[in-house]
Amino acid sequence: MIKLTKLNKKEFYLNCELIETVEATPDTVITLRNGKLYIVAESPDEIVESVLKYKKGIL
């Protein structure tokens, strides 16, 4: 799980195993494997960094 921030400043945790794509449009849009979309405040690079940190923590 990675911690993210919605545009309304509410924080939530996302199961990063469900991420299919992350795009800057210029808002950052995360598309999950089930087709659900999240628009978040973090940049795509910050999200990739959070996913890598999470995965390193479980290995």
mmCIF file of the N, C-alpha and C atoms, coordinates in Angstrom:
data_MODEL
# 
_entry.id   MODEL 
# 
loop_
_atom_site.group_PDB 
_atom_site.id 
_atom_site.type_symbol 
_atom_site.label_atom_id 
_atom_site.label_alt_id 
_atom_site.label_comp_id 
_atom_site.label_asym_id 
_atom_site.label_entity_id 
_atom_site.label_seq_id 
_atom_site.pdbx_PDB_ins_code 
_atom_site.Cartn_x 
_atom_site.Cartn_y 
_atom_site.Cartn_z 
_atom_site.occupancy 
_atom_site.B_iso_or_equiv 
_atom_site.pdbx_formal_charge 
_atom_site.auth_seq_id 
_atom_site.auth_comp_id 
_atom_site.auth_asym_id 
_atom_site.auth_atom_id 
_atom_site.pdbx_PDB_model_num 
ATOM 1   N N  . MET A 1 1  ? 0.847   -1.177 0.000   1.00 0.00 ? 1  MET A N  1 
ATOM 2   C CA . MET A 1 1  ? 0.000   0.000  0.000   1.00 0.00 ? 1  MET A CA 1 
ATOM 3   C C  . MET A 1 1  ? 0.892   1.240  0.000   1.00 0.00 ? 1  MET A C  1 
ATOM 4   N N  . ILE A 1 2  ? 0.499   2.201  -0.794  1.00 0.00 ? 2  ILE A N  1 
ATOM 5   C CA . ILE A 1 2  ? 1.221   3.472  -0.815  1.00 0.00 ? 2  ILE A CA 1 
ATOM 6   C C  . ILE A 1 2  ? 0.252   4.591  -0.434  1.00 0.00 ? 2  ILE A C  1 
ATOM 7   N N  . LYS A 1 3  ? 0.794   5.591  0.251   1.00 0.00 ? 3  LYS A N  1 
ATOM 8   C CA . LYS A 1 3  ? -0.014  6.717  0.709   1.00 0.00 ? 3  LYS A CA 1 
ATOM 9   C C  . LYS A 1 3  ? -0.058  7.784  -0.386  1.00 0.00 ? 3  LYS A C  1 
ATOM 10  N N  . LEU A 1 4  ? -1.263  8.208  -0.739  1.00 0.00 ? 4  LEU A N  1 
ATOM 11  C CA . LEU A 1 4  ? -1.452  9.217  -1.779  1.00 0.00 ? 4  LEU A CA 1 
ATOM 12  C C  . LEU A 1 4  ? -2.395  10.300 -1.266  1.00 0.00 ? 4  LEU A C  1 
ATOM 13  N N  . THR A 1 5  ? -2.458  11.406 -2.010  1.00 0.00 ? 5  THR A N  1 
ATOM 14  C CA . THR A 1 5  ? -3.308  12.530 -1.632  1.00 0.00 ? 5  THR A CA 1 
ATOM 15  C C  . THR A 1 5  ? -4.235  12.880 -2.790  1.00 0.00 ? 5  THR A C  1 
ATOM 16  N N  . LYS A 1 6  ? -5.547  12.882 -2.517  1.00 0.00 ? 6  LYS A N  1 
ATOM 17  C CA . LYS A 1 6  ? -6.509  13.316 -3.525  1.00 0.00 ? 6  LYS A CA 1 
ATOM 18  C C  . LYS A 1 6  ? -6.412  14.827 -3.693  1.00 0.00 ? 6  LYS A C  1 
ATOM 19  N N  . LEU A 1 7  ? -6.995  15.369 -4.735  1.00 0.00 ? 7  LEU A N  1 
ATOM 20  C CA . LEU A 1 7  ? -6.920  16.807 -4.980  1.00 0.00 ? 7  LEU A CA 1 
ATOM 21  C C  . LEU A 1 7  ? -7.631  17.613 -3.904  1.00 0.00 ? 7  LEU A C  1 
ATOM 22  N N  . ASN A 1 8  ? -8.570  16.995 -3.171  1.00 0.00 ? 8  ASN A N  1 
ATOM 23  C CA . ASN A 1 8  ? -9.245  17.691 -2.067  1.00 0.00 ? 8  ASN A CA 1 
ATOM 24  C C  . ASN A 1 8  ? -8.441  17.589 -0.758  1.00 0.00 ? 8  ASN A C  1 
ATOM 25  N N  . LYS A 1 9  ? -7.178  17.168 -0.874  1.00 0.00 ? 9  LYS A N  1 
ATOM 26  C CA . LYS A 1 9  ? -6.210  17.069 0.235   1.00 0.00 ? 9  LYS A CA 1 
ATOM 27  C C  . LYS A 1 9  ? -6.454  15.867 1.159   1.00 0.00 ? 9  LYS A C  1 
ATOM 28  N N  . LYS A 1 10 ? -7.417  15.012 0.879   1.00 0.00 ? 10 LYS A N  1 
ATOM 29  C CA . LYS A 1 10 ? -7.647  13.823 1.700   1.00 0.00 ? 10 LYS A CA 1 
ATOM 30  C C  . LYS A 1 10 ? -6.620  12.761 1.319   1.00 0.00 ? 10 LYS A C  1 
ATOM 31  N N  . GLU A 1 11 ? -6.024  12.164 2.348   1.00 0.00 ? 11 GLU A N  1 
ATOM 32  C CA . GLU A 1 11 ? -5.028  11.123 2.114   1.00 0.00 ? 11 GLU A CA 1 
ATOM 33  C C  . GLU A 1 11 ? -5.697  9.753  2.133   1.00 0.00 ? 11 GLU A C  1 
ATOM 34  N N  . PHE A 1 12 ? -5.146  8.853  1.365   1.00 0.00 ? 12 PHE A N  1 
ATOM 35  C CA . PHE A 1 12 ? -5.647  7.484  1.334   1.00 0.00 ? 12 PHE A CA 1 
ATOM 36  C C  . PHE A 1 12 ? -4.501  6.559  0.960   1.00 0.00 ? 12 PHE A C  1 
ATOM 37  N N  . TYR A 1 13 ? -4.735  5.273  1.184   1.00 0.00 ? 13 TYR A N  1 
ATOM 38  C CA . TYR A 1 13 ? -3.736  4.264  0.833   1.00 0.00 ? 13 TYR A CA 1 
ATOM 39  C C  . TYR A 1 13 ? -4.258  3.453  -0.348  1.00 0.00 ? 13 TYR A C  1 
ATOM 40  N N  . LEU A 1 14 ? -3.385  3.185  -1.288  1.00 0.00 ? 14 LEU A N  1 
ATOM 41  C CA . LEU A 1 14 ? -3.751  2.453  -2.493  1.00 0.00 ? 14 LEU A CA 1 
ATOM 42  C C  . LEU A 1 14 ? -2.902  1.194  -2.594  1.00 0.00 ? 14 LEU A C  1 
ATOM 43  N N  . ASN A 1 15 ? -3.547  0.102  -2.926  1.00 0.00 ? 15 ASN A N  1 
ATOM 44  C CA . ASN A 1 15 ? -2.824  -1.143 -3.178  1.00 0.00 ? 15 ASN A CA 1 
ATOM 45  C C  . ASN A 1 15 ? -2.086  -0.989 -4.498  1.00 0.00 ? 15 ASN A C  1 
ATOM 46  N N  . CYS A 1 16 ? -0.786  -0.799 -4.427  1.00 0.00 ? 16 CYS A N  1 
ATOM 47  C CA . CYS A 1 16 ? -0.011  -0.492 -5.633  1.00 0.00 ? 16 CYS A CA 1 
ATOM 48  C C  . CYS A 1 16 ? 0.073   -1.678 -6.589  1.00 0.00 ? 16 CYS A C  1 
ATOM 49  N N  . GLU A 1 17 ? -0.293  -2.860 -6.134  1.00 0.00 ? 17 GLU A N  1 
ATOM 50  C CA . GLU A 1 17 ? -0.284  -4.036 -7.024  1.00 0.00 ? 17 GLU A CA 1 
ATOM 51  C C  . GLU A 1 17 ? -1.387  -3.913 -8.082  1.00 0.00 ? 17 GLU A C  1 
ATOM 52  N N  . LEU A 1 18 ? -2.367  -3.016 -7.873  1.00 0.00 ? 18 LEU A N  1 
ATOM 53  C CA . LEU A 1 18 ? -3.485  -2.867 -8.810  1.00 0.00 ? 18 LEU A CA 1 
ATOM 54  C C  . LEU A 1 18 ? -3.246  -1.804 -9.877  1.00 0.00 ? 18 LEU A C  1 
ATOM 55  N N  . ILE A 1 19 ? -2.111  -1.087 -9.790  1.00 0.00 ? 19 ILE A N  1 
ATOM 56  C CA . ILE A 1 19 ? -1.850  0.004  -10.736 1.00 0.00 ? 19 ILE A CA 1 
ATOM 57  C C  . ILE A 1 19 ? -1.510  -0.557 -12.110 1.00 0.00 ? 19 ILE A C  1 
ATOM 58  N N  . GLU A 1 20 ? -2.204  -0.024 -13.121 1.00 0.00 ? 20 GLU A N  1 
ATOM 59  C CA . GLU A 1 20 ? -1.899  -0.389 -14.504 1.00 0.00 ? 20 GLU A CA 1 
ATOM 60  C C  . GLU A 1 20 ? -1.076  0.718  -15.176 1.00 0.00 ? 20 GLU A C  1 
ATOM 61  N N  . THR A 1 21 ? -1.538  1.987  -15.024 1.00 0.00 ? 21 THR A N  1 
ATOM 62  C CA . THR A 1 21 ? -0.789  3.100  -15.617 1.00 0.00 ? 21 THR A CA 1 
ATOM 63  C C  . THR A 1 21 ? -0.825  4.305  -14.688 1.00 0.00 ? 21 THR A C  1 
ATOM 64  N N  . VAL A 1 22 ? 0.169   5.175  -14.844 1.00 0.00 ? 22 VAL A N  1 
ATOM 65  C CA . VAL A 1 22 ? 0.228   6.476  -14.163 1.00 0.00 ? 22 VAL A CA 1 
ATOM 66  C C  . VAL A 1 22 ? 0.585   7.497  -15.228 1.00 0.00 ? 22 VAL A C  1 
ATOM 67  N N  . GLU A 1 23 ? -0.275  8.514  -15.373 1.00 0.00 ? 23 GLU A N  1 
ATOM 68  C CA . GLU A 1 23 ? -0.058  9.508  -16.419 1.00 0.00 ? 23 GLU A CA 1 
ATOM 69  C C  . GLU A 1 23 ? -0.151  10.917 -15.842 1.00 0.00 ? 23 GLU A C  1 
ATOM 70  N N  . ALA A 1 24 ? 0.612   11.847 -16.411 1.00 0.00 ? 24 ALA A N  1 
ATOM 71  C CA . ALA A 1 24 ? 0.508   13.268 -16.076 1.00 0.00 ? 24 ALA A CA 1 
ATOM 72  C C  . ALA A 1 24 ? -0.272  13.925 -17.197 1.00 0.00 ? 24 ALA A C  1 
ATOM 73  N N  . THR A 1 25 ? -1.440  14.537 -16.877 1.00 0.00 ? 25 THR A N  1 
ATOM 74  C CA . THR A 1 25 ? -2.336  15.014 -17.947 1.00 0.00 ? 25 THR A CA 1 
ATOM 75  C C  . THR A 1 25 ? -2.727  16.481 -17.920 1.00 0.00 ? 25 THR A C  1 
ATOM 76  N N  . PRO A 1 26 ? -2.305  17.466 -17.205 1.00 0.00 ? 26 PRO A N  1 
ATOM 77  C CA . PRO A 1 26 ? -1.168  17.527 -16.300 1.00 0.00 ? 26 PRO A CA 1 
ATOM 78  C C  . PRO A 1 26 ? -1.455  17.009 -14.894 1.00 0.00 ? 26 PRO A C  1 
ATOM 79  N N  . ASP A 1 27 ? -2.737  16.841 -14.489 1.00 0.00 ? 27 ASP A N  1 
ATOM 80  C CA . ASP A 1 27 ? -2.970  16.166 -13.208 1.00 0.00 ? 27 ASP A CA 1 
ATOM 81  C C  . ASP A 1 27 ? -2.485  14.733 -13.334 1.00 0.00 ? 27 ASP A C  1 
ATOM 82  N N  . THR A 1 28 ? -2.118  14.154 -12.216 1.00 0.00 ? 28 THR A N  1 
ATOM 83  C CA . THR A 1 28 ? -1.645  12.776 -12.243 1.00 0.00 ? 28 THR A CA 1 
ATOM 84  C C  . THR A 1 28 ? -2.837  11.837 -12.137 1.00 0.00 ? 28 THR A C  1 
ATOM 85  N N  . VAL A 1 29 ? -3.013  11.013 -13.142 1.00 0.00 ? 29 VAL A N  1 
ATOM 86  C CA . VAL A 1 29 ? -4.123  10.070 -13.199 1.00 0.00 ? 29 VAL A CA 1 
ATOM 87  C C  . VAL A 1 29 ? -3.569  8.652  -13.087 1.00 0.00 ? 29 VAL A C  1 
ATOM 88  N N  . ILE A 1 30 ? -4.096  7.922  -12.086 1.00 0.00 ? 30 ILE A N  1 
ATOM 89  C CA . ILE A 1 30 ? -3.721  6.521  -11.893 1.00 0.00 ? 30 ILE A CA 1 
ATOM 90  C C  . ILE A 1 30 ? -4.883  5.670  -12.382 1.00 0.00 ? 30 ILE A C  1 
ATOM 91  N N  . THR A 1 31 ? -4.595  4.741  -13.265 1.00 0.00 ? 31 THR A N  1 
ATOM 92  C CA . THR A 1 31 ? -5.600  3.801  -13.741 1.00 0.00 ? 31 THR A CA 1 
ATOM 93  C C  . THR A 1 31 ? -5.284  2.433  -13.152 1.00 0.00 ? 31 THR A C  1 
ATOM 94  N N  . LEU A 1 32 ? -6.305  1.844  -12.528 1.00 0.00 ? 32 LEU A N  1 
ATOM 95  C CA . LEU A 1 32 ? -6.126  0.519  -11.944 1.00 0.00 ? 32 LEU A CA 1 
ATOM 96  C C  . LEU A 1 32 ? -6.513  -0.561 -12.943 1.00 0.00 ? 32 LEU A C  1 
ATOM 97  N N  . ARG A 1 33 ? -6.134  -1.771 -12.668 1.00 0.00 ? 33 ARG A N  1 
ATOM 98  C CA . ARG A 1 33 ? -6.450  -2.905 -13.539 1.00 0.00 ? 33 ARG A CA 1 
ATOM 99  C C  . ARG A 1 33 ? -7.951  -3.091 -13.725 1.00 0.00 ? 33 ARG A C  1 
ATOM 100 N N  . ASN A 1 34 ? -8.757  -2.658 -12.730 1.00 0.00 ? 34 ASN A N  1 
ATOM 101 C CA . ASN A 1 34 ? -10.211 -2.811 -12.831 1.00 0.00 ? 34 ASN A CA 1 
ATOM 102 C C  . ASN A 1 34 ? -10.863 -1.632 -13.555 1.00 0.00 ? 34 ASN A C  1 
ATOM 103 N N  . GLY A 1 35 ? -10.057 -0.684 -14.061 1.00 0.00 ? 35 GLY A N  1 
ATOM 104 C CA . GLY A 1 35 ? -10.554 0.456  -14.805 1.00 0.00 ? 35 GLY A CA 1 
ATOM 105 C C  . GLY A 1 35 ? -10.851 1.678  -13.962 1.00 0.00 ? 35 GLY A C  1 
ATOM 106 N N  . LYS A 1 36 ? -10.781 1.552  -12.637 1.00 0.00 ? 36 LYS A N  1 
ATOM 107 C CA . LYS A 1 36 ? -11.037 2.691  -11.751 1.00 0.00 ? 36 LYS A CA 1 
ATOM 108 C C  . LYS A 1 36 ? -9.903  3.702  -11.876 1.00 0.00 ? 36 LYS A C  1 
ATOM 109 N N  . LEU A 1 37 ? -10.274 4.996  -11.832 1.00 0.00 ? 37 LEU A N  1 
ATOM 110 C CA . LEU A 1 37 ? -9.294  6.070  -11.965 1.00 0.00 ? 37 LEU A CA 1 
ATOM 111 C C  . LEU A 1 37 ? -9.170  6.843  -10.667 1.00 0.00 ? 37 LEU A C  1 
ATOM 112 N N  . TYR A 1 38 ? -7.970  7.283  -10.363 1.00 0.00 ? 38 TYR A N  1 
ATOM 113 C CA . TYR A 1 38 ? -7.715  8.176  -9.241  1.00 0.00 ? 38 TYR A CA 1 
ATOM 114 C C  . TYR A 1 38 ? -6.902  9.346  -9.758  1.00 0.00 ? 38 TYR A C  1 
ATOM 115 N N  . ILE A 1 39 ? -7.298  10.567 -9.389  1.00 0.00 ? 39 ILE A N  1 
ATOM 116 C CA . ILE A 1 39 ? -6.511  11.757 -9.684  1.00 0.00 ? 39 ILE A CA 1 
ATOM 117 C C  . ILE A 1 39 ? -5.882  12.183 -8.368  1.00 0.00 ? 39 ILE A C  1 
ATOM 118 N N  . VAL A 1 40 ? -4.570  12.288 -8.357  1.00 0.00 ? 40 VAL A N  1 
ATOM 119 C CA . VAL A 1 40 ? -3.857  12.533 -7.107  1.00 0.00 ? 40 VAL A CA 1 
ATOM 120 C C  . VAL A 1 40 ? -2.909  13.721 -7.246  1.00 0.00 ? 40 VAL A C  1 
ATOM 121 N N  . ALA A 1 41 ? -2.461  14.224 -6.101  1.00 0.00 ? 41 ALA A N  1 
ATOM 122 C CA . ALA A 1 41 ? -1.580  15.386 -6.058  1.00 0.00 ? 41 ALA A CA 1 
ATOM 123 C C  . ALA A 1 41 ? -0.127  15.030 -6.356  1.00 0.00 ? 41 ALA A C  1 
ATOM 124 N N  . GLU A 1 42 ? 0.268   13.805 -6.098  1.00 0.00 ? 42 GLU A N  1 
ATOM 125 C CA . GLU A 1 42 ? 1.659   13.406 -6.298  1.00 0.00 ? 42 GLU A CA 1 
ATOM 126 C C  . GLU A 1 42 ? 1.981   13.303 -7.796  1.00 0.00 ? 42 GLU A C  1 
ATOM 127 N N  . SER A 1 43 ? 3.244   13.532 -8.122  1.00 0.00 ? 43 SER A N  1 
ATOM 128 C CA . SER A 1 43 ? 3.687   13.404 -9.515  1.00 0.00 ? 43 SER A CA 1 
ATOM 129 C C  . SER A 1 43 ? 3.888   11.920 -9.848  1.00 0.00 ? 43 SER A C  1 
ATOM 130 N N  . PRO A 1 44 ? 3.901   11.584 -11.139 1.00 0.00 ? 44 PRO A N  1 
ATOM 131 C CA . PRO A 1 44 ? 4.183   10.180 -11.510 1.00 0.00 ? 44 PRO A CA 1 
ATOM 132 C C  . PRO A 1 44 ? 5.517   9.682  -10.942 1.00 0.00 ? 44 PRO A C  1 
ATOM 133 N N  . ASP A 1 45 ? 6.536   10.538 -10.940 1.00 0.00 ? 45 ASP A N  1 
ATOM 134 C CA . ASP A 1 45 ? 7.831   10.116 -10.391 1.00 0.00 ? 45 ASP A CA 1 
ATOM 135 C C  . ASP A 1 45 ? 7.734   9.810  -8.898  1.00 0.00 ? 45 ASP A C  1 
ATOM 136 N N  . GLU A 1 46 ? 6.967   10.620 -8.156  1.00 0.00 ? 46 GLU A N  1 
ATOM 137 C CA . GLU A 1 46 ? 6.797   10.372 -6.720  1.00 0.00 ? 46 GLU A CA 1 
ATOM 138 C C  . GLU A 1 46 ? 6.061   9.049  -6.489  1.00 0.00 ? 46 GLU A C  1 
ATOM 139 N N  . ILE A 1 47 ? 5.098   8.747  -7.352  1.00 0.00 ? 47 ILE A N  1 
ATOM 140 C CA . ILE A 1 47 ? 4.347   7.497  -7.207  1.00 0.00 ? 47 ILE A CA 1 
ATOM 141 C C  . ILE A 1 47 ? 5.250   6.303  -7.483  1.00 0.00 ? 47 ILE A C  1 
ATOM 142 N N  . VAL A 1 48 ? 6.039   6.398  -8.542  1.00 0.00 ? 48 VAL A N  1 
ATOM 143 C CA . VAL A 1 48 ? 6.971   5.298  -8.856  1.00 0.00 ? 48 VAL A CA 1 
ATOM 144 C C  . VAL A 1 48 ? 7.941   5.095  -7.696  1.00 0.00 ? 48 VAL A C  1 
ATOM 145 N N  . GLU A 1 49 ? 8.433   6.196  -7.133  1.00 0.00 ? 49 GLU A N  1 
ATOM 146 C CA . GLU A 1 49 ? 9.354   6.116  -6.002  1.00 0.00 ? 49 GLU A CA 1 
ATOM 147 C C  . GLU A 1 49 ? 8.677   5.447  -4.795  1.00 0.00 ? 49 GLU A C  1 
ATOM 148 N N  . SER A 1 50 ? 7.423   5.800  -4.528  1.00 0.00 ? 50 SER A N  1 
ATOM 149 C CA . SER A 1 50 ? 6.691   5.188  -3.408  1.00 0.00 ? 50 SER A CA 1 
ATOM 150 C C  . SER A 1 50 ? 6.482   3.691  -3.628  1.00 0.00 ? 50 SER A C  1 
ATOM 151 N N  . VAL A 1 51 ? 6.181   3.307  -4.867  1.00 0.00 ? 51 VAL A N  1 
ATOM 152 C CA . VAL A 1 51 ? 5.976   1.885  -5.173  1.00 0.00 ? 51 VAL A CA 1 
ATOM 153 C C  . VAL A 1 51 ? 7.290   1.115  -4.974  1.00 0.00 ? 51 VAL A C  1 
ATOM 154 N N  . LEU A 1 52 ? 8.386   1.687  -5.475  1.00 0.00 ? 52 LEU A N  1 
ATOM 155 C CA . LEU A 1 52 ? 9.682   1.016  -5.313  1.00 0.00 ? 52 LEU A CA 1 
ATOM 156 C C  . LEU A 1 52 ? 10.049  0.888  -3.837  1.00 0.00 ? 52 LEU A C  1 
ATOM 157 N N  . LYS A 1 53 ? 9.810   1.939  -3.056  1.00 0.00 ? 53 LYS A N  1 
ATOM 158 C CA . LYS A 1 53 ? 10.100  1.900  -1.615  1.00 0.00 ? 53 LYS A CA 1 
ATOM 159 C C  . LYS A 1 53 ? 9.244   0.833  -0.934  1.00 0.00 ? 53 LYS A C  1 
ATOM 160 N N  . TYR A 1 54 ? 7.963   0.763  -1.305  1.00 0.00 ? 54 TYR A N  1 
ATOM 161 C CA . TYR A 1 54 ? 7.066   -0.245 -0.729  1.00 0.00 ? 54 TYR A CA 1 
ATOM 162 C C  . TYR A 1 54 ? 7.558   -1.649 -1.061  1.00 0.00 ? 54 TYR A C  1 
ATOM 163 N N  . LYS A 1 55 ? 7.908   -1.868 -2.337  1.00 0.00 ? 55 LYS A N  1 
ATOM 164 C CA . LYS A 1 55 ? 8.329   -3.217 -2.750  1.00 0.00 ? 55 LYS A CA 1 
ATOM 165 C C  . LYS A 1 55 ? 9.653   -3.615 -2.106  1.00 0.00 ? 55 LYS A C  1 
ATOM 166 N N  . LYS A 1 56 ? 10.563  -2.664 -1.921  1.00 0.00 ? 56 LYS A N  1 
ATOM 167 C CA . LYS A 1 56 ? 11.820  -2.962 -1.249  1.00 0.00 ? 56 LYS A CA 1 
ATOM 168 C C  . LYS A 1 56 ? 11.563  -3.349 0.201   1.00 0.00 ? 56 LYS A C  1 
ATOM 169 N N  . GLY A 1 57 ? 10.528  -2.756 0.794   1.00 0.00 ? 57 GLY A N  1 
ATOM 170 C CA . GLY A 1 57 ? 10.202  -3.039 2.189   1.00 0.00 ? 57 GLY A CA 1 
ATOM 171 C C  . GLY A 1 57 ? 9.639   -4.424 2.416   1.00 0.00 ? 57 GLY A C  1 
ATOM 172 N N  . ILE A 1 58 ? 9.048   -5.029 1.375   1.00 0.00 ? 58 ILE A N  1 
ATOM 173 C CA . ILE A 1 58 ? 8.469   -6.362 1.561   1.00 0.00 ? 58 ILE A CA 1 
ATOM 174 C C  . ILE A 1 58 ? 9.405   -7.469 1.117   1.00 0.00 ? 58 ILE A C  1 
ATOM 175 N N  . LEU A 1 59 ? 10.534  -7.108 0.484   1.00 0.00 ? 59 LEU A N  1 
ATOM 176 C CA . LEU A 1 59 ? 11.488  -8.137 0.031   1.00 0.00 ? 59 LEU A CA 1 
ATOM 177 C C  . LEU A 1 59 ? 12.528  -8.419 1.080   1.00 0.00 ? 59 LEU A C  1 
# 
